[in-house]
Amino acid sequence: MKINIPGGKPLEIKHIVSDYNGTIALDGKLIKGVADLINELSTDIKFHVITADTFGSVERELGGVNCEIFKIGIENQDQAKAKYVQKLNTSNVVALGNGQNDLLMLKESILGIGILNHEGIYTKTLLASDIVCQNPIDAIEYFKNSKRLIATLRK
């Protein structure tokens, strides 16, 4: 997906990398509507979920959702998430997150979107975000209706 931002650099988005719990899930349960959006956009953008799977529910909750799940350990989660984004090519990755362990992947990506949602957002992650959305639906819908993203990012 290519998006031309007036006054900014064009974006070529190939991947969305999202934290799971606190970002697209609450207490281990996928937020309603997220699965449908991921499946709808998956023909244009590859969706990745990176998680330590605190609640042990990610595979069950994302069953039937067209995305890759990447589980990480409990140590150095911020580094693991940043390395995953780097492996995909930072210039083609949008990252979604809310926690302290998401800060580096938001910084590494071409576009970092902080998700406020019910769990809140770590202040330094908020400051590292290019955009902050109330919930993951709003963030993911940027790629369904790119004019919203253009309106937010244009100079």
N, C-alpha and C positions, 0 to 999 in steps of 0.2 A: 504494500500500500504506500503510495507516494502522496505527500501532502505538502503543498507549497505555502509557506508562511510569509505573508507580506512583511518586508523589512527584516526577515530572518532567513536562516538557512532552510532549504527544503529538507523534509524528513522522509526517509524511506524505511518504513516500519516492517520488519519481517517477524519479530518476536515480541510477545508480551510475557514478561516473567513476573509472577505474582507470589508474594508470601501467601500462606494459607490462613492460619488462624489470626483473627483480628483484622484481616484485610478482605478476603472473600468468604470467610467463614466466621461464625461466632460460636464459641464454646464447642468447637469441633464439627459444627453443622454448617453445611454450605448455605449461604444466604439465597433466599428465594429469588429466582430470575437470573442468577449468575450463570448457571449451566446452559440455559437457553441462549444467552448472549454469546458465550464462548463457542457453542456449537454453530451458531449463525455466522460468526466471524471467522471460524477456523478454515474456511476456504481461502481467505486472504492473508491471515496472520496465524502463525503458530503460537499456541498458548502453552506456557510452562508454569507449573506450580512447584515451588521450592519450599520445603517444610521439614521441621524436626518431628512433625506429627505428634504433638503433645497429647492429643486425645486418642490417638490410634484409630482415627476414623477417615483419613484422607482417601484411601483407596475405595472404601465403601461409598463415601459421599460423592466421589468423582467418577464412579462407575457409569459408563455410558456418556461421559463428557469427553469431547475430542481435545485432550490435552496430555502433555507429558508430566508425570509426577517425578520429582527428584527429592529423595529424602536425604537429609543431612544429620550429622551427629549433634550432640548437645554442646560440644565445645567449638569455639571459634565460628559460630554460625554466620557472623557478619562477613568473615573472610571467605567462607564457603559460598555464600550468596554472590559476593563480588566476583569470585573466580568463575562461577557459572555464567554470569553475564559476560565476562571477558571472553569465555570460550565461544559464545555465540556471535561475538563481534559487537562491541559496545555501540557502534554507530548505527545499528539496526534494531536496538532493543529499547523497549519501554519497560520500566519497572514500576510495580505497584507495591506499596508497603506502608506499615505504620509503626513498627517497633524499632528499638535501638539496633537490633540485628539487621534491619533493612537499610540503614543509612548508607552504607558503602555501595550497595547495588543501585540505589537511587542516584548516587553521585556518578557511578560508572556508566550508567545508561545514557542514551541520547536524550531521553525524556524520563524524568522521575516524577511519579505521581504519588503523593502522600494521601492516605485514606484515613479520614477522621473516624467515622463510624462509631459504634458503641464502645469500643475499647479505648478510644482516644488515640493520640499520636505522640510519640516521643518528641520533645521539643527540638532537639538537634536534627531529627529526621524531617520534621516539619520545615526547618530552615534549609535543609538540603534539597527539598522538593522543588521542582519547577512549577508544579501545580498542586493544589490540595483540593480534594473532592470530599463531599460528605459521606459518600458510600461507594462501593465498587461498581454498582450499576451505572452511576454517573460517569465514572472513569472509563469503563469499558465502552459505554455508548459514544464517547468521543470518536471511536473508530468505526462506528456505525453511521455517525453524522459528523464528518470531519469539519464542517463549518463551525461547529461549537469549539473545536480545538483551535481553529484558525482565529476565531474571535478572541479567544483567551491569550494566544501567543503573539498575535501581530503587534507590530510597533507603531 
